[in-house]
Amino acid sequence: MEARFADAPLTMPERLDATATLLDHWTLGARESAALVRRMVGAEGL
């Protein structure tokens, strides 16, 4: 998946793909995990 730059927010499939890529490459700590959950909770369509 390539990085993209746009003024429009990510669609839910794009957000889920980005999350999967993040989790494939990084081990999140408690703060990062909590921030990710907050972002997902605030997203429409989930």
CNS distance restraints for C-alpha pairs under 8 A (distance, minus, plus):
assign (resid  10 and name CA) (resid  14 and name CA) 5.74 0.50 0.50
assign (resid  10 and name CA) (resid  15 and name CA) 5.80 0.50 0.50
assign (resid  11 and name CA) (resid  15 and name CA) 6.08 0.50 0.50
assign (resid  12 and name CA) (resid  16 and name CA) 6.12 0.50 0.50
assign (resid  12 and name CA) (resid  43 and name CA) 7.72 0.50 0.50
assign (resid  12 and name CA) (resid  44 and name CA) 7.55 0.50 0.50
assign (resid  12 and name CA) (resid  45 and name CA) 6.36 0.50 0.50
assign (resid  12 and name CA) (resid  46 and name CA) 7.15 0.50 0.50
assign (resid  13 and name CA) (resid  17 and name CA) 6.13 0.50 0.50
assign (resid  14 and name CA) (resid  18 and name CA) 6.10 0.50 0.50
assign (resid  15 and name CA) (resid  19 and name CA) 6.14 0.50 0.50
assign (resid  16 and name CA) (resid  20 and name CA) 6.14 0.50 0.50
assign (resid  17 and name CA) (resid  21 and name CA) 6.21 0.50 0.50
assign (resid  18 and name CA) (resid  22 and name CA) 6.11 0.50 0.50
assign (resid  19 and name CA) (resid  23 and name CA) 6.14 0.50 0.50
assign (resid  20 and name CA) (resid  24 and name CA) 6.06 0.50 0.50
assign (resid  21 and name CA) (resid  25 and name CA) 6.39 0.50 0.50
assign (resid  22 and name CA) (resid  26 and name CA) 5.89 0.50 0.50
assign (resid  23 and name CA) (resid  27 and name CA) 6.58 0.50 0.50
assign (resid  23 and name CA) (resid  28 and name CA) 7.54 0.50 0.50
assign (resid  28 and name CA) (resid  32 and name CA) 5.45 0.50 0.50
assign (resid  28 and name CA) (resid  33 and name CA) 5.75 0.50 0.50
assign (resid  29 and name CA) (resid  33 and name CA) 6.02 0.50 0.50
assign (resid  30 and name CA) (resid  34 and name CA) 6.09 0.50 0.50
assign (resid  31 and name CA) (resid  35 and name CA) 6.14 0.50 0.50
assign (resid  32 and name CA) (resid  36 and name CA) 6.14 0.50 0.50
assign (resid  33 and name CA) (resid  37 and name CA) 6.21 0.50 0.50
assign (resid  34 and name CA) (resid  38 and name CA) 6.21 0.50 0.50
assign (resid  35 and name CA) (resid  39 and name CA) 6.27 0.50 0.50
assign (resid  36 and name CA) (resid  40 and name CA) 6.23 0.50 0.50
assign (resid  37 and name CA) (resid  41 and name CA) 6.01 0.50 0.50
assign (resid  38 and name CA) (resid  42 and name CA) 6.25 0.50 0.50
assign (resid  39 and name CA) (resid  43 and name CA) 6.42 0.50 0.50
assign (resid  40 and name CA) (resid  46 and name CA) 7.56 0.50 0.50
assign (resid  41 and name CA) (resid  46 and name CA) 7.70 0.50 0.50
